[in-house]
Amino acid sequence: MVELVIIILVMGILAAVAIPRFFSSSDFETRGYYDTVTNTLRYAQKTAIAQRRVVYAKLDTSNGQVSLCFVNYVMGVCSSNVPKPTGESPYVVSAPSDVTLALSPVLANDTLFFDSLGRPYASNDSAPSETSSTSSFSTMTATISGGGLARTFSVQQESGYVRE
Protein backbone atom coordinates (compact mmCIF):
# COMPACT_ATOMS: atom_id res chain seq x y z
CA MET A 1 0.00 0.00 0.00
CA VAL A 2 2.85 2.39 0.82
CA GLU A 3 4.43 1.75 -2.57
CA LEU A 4 1.17 2.56 -4.31
CA VAL A 5 0.84 5.86 -2.43
CA ILE A 6 4.44 6.81 -3.30
CA ILE A 7 3.89 6.01 -6.98
CA ILE A 8 0.71 8.09 -7.04
CA LEU A 9 2.55 10.95 -5.34
CA VAL A 10 5.42 10.84 -7.86
CA MET A 11 2.94 10.71 -10.76
CA GLY A 12 1.14 13.74 -9.35
CA ILE A 13 4.38 15.73 -9.12
CA LEU A 14 5.33 14.79 -12.69
CA ALA A 15 1.87 15.73 -13.92
CA ALA A 16 2.13 19.15 -12.29
CA VAL A 17 5.66 19.92 -13.48
CA ALA A 18 6.51 18.01 -16.64
CA ILE A 19 3.29 17.66 -18.61
CA PRO A 20 2.68 21.41 -19.18
CA ARG A 21 6.08 21.60 -20.90
CA PHE A 22 4.95 19.07 -23.50
CA PHE A 23 2.03 21.25 -24.52
CA SER A 24 4.21 24.34 -25.02
CA SER A 25 6.52 23.94 -27.98
CA SER A 26 8.14 27.39 -27.75
CA ASP A 27 11.19 26.06 -25.85
CA PHE A 28 11.74 23.47 -28.56
CA GLU A 29 11.22 26.01 -31.36
CA THR A 30 13.72 28.40 -29.72
CA ARG A 31 16.35 25.68 -29.43
CA GLY A 32 15.71 24.53 -33.00
CA TYR A 33 16.05 28.07 -34.36
CA TYR A 34 19.23 28.58 -32.33
CA ASP A 35 20.77 25.42 -33.80
CA THR A 36 19.68 26.39 -37.31
CA VAL A 37 21.18 29.90 -37.10
CA THR A 38 24.52 28.69 -35.72
CA ASN A 39 24.70 26.01 -38.41
CA THR A 40 23.77 28.55 -41.10
CA LEU A 41 26.70 30.78 -40.14
CA ARG A 42 29.05 27.79 -40.07
CA TYR A 43 27.76 26.80 -43.52
CA ALA A 44 28.36 30.34 -44.81
CA GLN A 45 31.95 30.23 -43.61
CA LYS A 46 32.59 26.77 -45.05
CA THR A 47 31.01 27.74 -48.38
CA ALA A 48 33.23 30.82 -48.58
CA ILE A 49 36.30 28.66 -48.02
CA ALA A 50 35.22 25.85 -50.35
CA GLN A 51 34.25 28.13 -53.24
CA ARG A 52 36.98 30.70 -52.54
CA ARG A 53 34.53 33.60 -52.72
CA VAL A 54 32.86 36.04 -50.37
CA VAL A 55 29.63 34.90 -48.69
CA TYR A 56 27.35 37.45 -47.02
CA ALA A 57 25.12 36.54 -44.07
CA LYS A 58 22.21 38.85 -43.29
CA LEU A 59 20.86 38.43 -39.76
CA ASP A 60 17.69 40.52 -39.90
CA THR A 61 16.86 41.34 -36.28
CA SER A 62 13.52 42.95 -37.16
CA ASN A 63 11.91 39.69 -38.31
CA GLY A 64 14.47 37.06 -37.26
CA GLN A 65 15.23 36.04 -40.82
CA VAL A 66 18.74 34.81 -41.70
CA SER A 67 19.81 34.54 -45.34
CA LEU A 68 23.00 33.90 -47.30
CA CYS A 69 24.16 35.58 -50.49
CA PHE A 70 27.24 35.63 -52.75
CA VAL A 71 26.76 39.28 -53.76
CA ASN A 72 26.25 42.06 -51.20
CA TYR A 73 22.68 43.00 -50.41
CA VAL A 74 21.65 46.13 -52.27
CA MET A 75 18.35 47.65 -51.22
CA GLY A 76 17.62 44.45 -49.26
CA VAL A 77 17.67 42.22 -52.34
CA CYS A 78 20.28 39.56 -53.10
CA SER A 79 21.11 39.00 -56.75
CA SER A 80 23.14 35.77 -56.31
CA ASN A 81 21.81 33.42 -53.62
CA VAL A 82 23.77 30.74 -51.82
CA PRO A 83 21.97 27.41 -52.30
CA LYS A 84 21.15 25.16 -49.36
CA PRO A 85 23.09 21.91 -49.05
CA THR A 86 20.08 20.20 -50.64
CA GLY A 87 20.38 22.47 -53.68
CA GLU A 88 17.32 24.62 -52.96
CA SER A 89 17.76 28.35 -53.36
CA PRO A 90 17.65 30.85 -51.70
CA TYR A 91 19.13 29.93 -48.32
CA VAL A 92 16.69 31.61 -45.92
CA VAL A 93 15.87 30.70 -42.32
CA SER A 94 12.90 32.32 -40.59
CA ALA A 95 12.32 32.61 -36.86
CA PRO A 96 9.28 30.91 -35.35
CA SER A 97 6.67 33.20 -33.82
CA ASP A 98 7.62 34.62 -30.42
CA VAL A 99 11.34 33.97 -31.02
CA THR A 100 13.65 36.99 -31.33
CA LEU A 101 17.19 37.54 -32.57
CA ALA A 102 19.43 40.27 -31.13
CA LEU A 103 23.03 41.16 -32.07
CA SER A 104 25.74 42.83 -30.02
CA PRO A 105 27.38 44.90 -31.31
CA VAL A 106 24.73 45.82 -33.84
CA LEU A 107 26.03 45.24 -37.37
CA ALA A 108 25.55 47.78 -40.14
CA ASN A 109 22.65 46.50 -42.26
CA ASP A 110 22.57 43.43 -39.94
CA THR A 111 25.12 41.91 -42.32
CA LEU A 112 28.56 40.35 -42.09
CA PHE A 113 30.59 38.45 -44.64
CA PHE A 114 33.25 35.75 -44.76
CA ASP A 115 36.22 35.90 -47.11
CA SER A 116 37.78 32.94 -48.92
CA LEU A 117 39.84 32.13 -45.80
CA GLY A 118 36.75 32.11 -43.56
CA ARG A 119 37.57 35.38 -41.79
CA PRO A 120 34.61 37.59 -40.85
CA TYR A 121 34.19 41.19 -41.99
CA ALA A 122 31.67 43.91 -41.20
CA SER A 123 29.30 44.70 -44.06
CA ASN A 124 30.78 48.17 -44.53
CA ASP A 125 34.33 46.77 -45.02
CA SER A 126 35.62 46.54 -48.56
CA ALA A 127 35.87 43.07 -50.00
CA PRO A 128 39.30 41.58 -49.32
CA SER A 129 41.84 41.30 -52.13
CA GLU A 130 45.31 39.80 -52.44
CA THR A 131 46.87 43.11 -51.41
CA SER A 132 44.39 44.34 -48.82
CA SER A 133 42.31 42.61 -46.17
CA THR A 134 41.46 44.98 -43.34
CA SER A 135 38.50 43.97 -41.20
CA SER A 136 36.67 46.20 -38.74
CA PHE A 137 34.63 43.22 -37.50
CA SER A 138 34.75 42.66 -33.76
CA THR A 139 33.48 39.57 -31.98
CA MET A 140 29.71 39.50 -32.41
CA THR A 141 27.35 37.98 -29.87
CA ALA A 142 23.88 36.88 -30.93
CA THR A 143 21.08 36.18 -28.48
CA ILE A 144 18.07 34.11 -29.43
CA SER A 145 15.16 34.39 -27.00
CA GLY A 146 11.76 32.80 -26.76
CA GLY A 147 9.61 30.73 -24.47
CA GLY A 148 11.43 31.87 -21.37
CA LEU A 149 14.73 30.66 -22.84
CA ALA A 150 17.67 32.79 -23.97
CA ARG A 151 20.68 31.26 -25.72
CA THR A 152 23.76 33.06 -26.98
CA PHE A 153 26.57 32.31 -29.39
CA SER A 154 29.40 34.39 -30.76
CA VAL A 155 31.27 34.76 -34.03
CA GLN A 156 34.94 35.20 -33.20
CA GLN A 157 36.79 38.21 -34.54
CA GLU A 158 39.81 36.72 -36.29
CA SER A 159 38.80 33.15 -37.11
CA GLY A 160 35.07 33.48 -37.76
CA TYR A 161 34.51 30.48 -35.49
CA VAL A 162 30.91 30.22 -34.27
CA ARG A 163 31.22 29.50 -30.56
CA GLU A 164 28.28 28.32 -28.49
Phi, psi and omega in degrees: 000320180297319179298319179297318179295318179295318178296317178296320178296314179296317178298321178296318178295315178298320180296323182284329186258311190273320186298319178301332179292331180286337181270349176250114183266003185295326176297318180291320179294321178297313180296319179297317179295318177303311179298320181294318180293316179297319179291329177295316179293323176296320178296320179299315180296315181294324177293319178300318180290313184295322183262359179051049177211163183285135176237125179266141175238118178258119179252086186285105183287341182288324180235002177075016182271136178241130180219156181242147185209148175274333182246139184306145180291125176241122181059030176079005182243136179260132182264346181218094186282147172278128178282155174290165177302335178277356178099348180290147179223143003276166177272101181225134177238128180249144180284142173295165179296146180068018174242130183242156178237129179229142181242145176216120356289159179291130180273146174298131182059017182055032187231142170225166175218157179249136177273184185291350174258003178085009179279141180274149177224153173285153185297335180271001174285153175282152181298137182293148176231182180293335182259341184218132176207071180261125182246133175261008181292133172243159184312125182256136176247130177247138178240127177247122186235147176168146177061032181078009182242140175226123180236142180235153171216165179227153172252118186289147188299305188273321187266337185080006181297133178267109185254126179272000000 
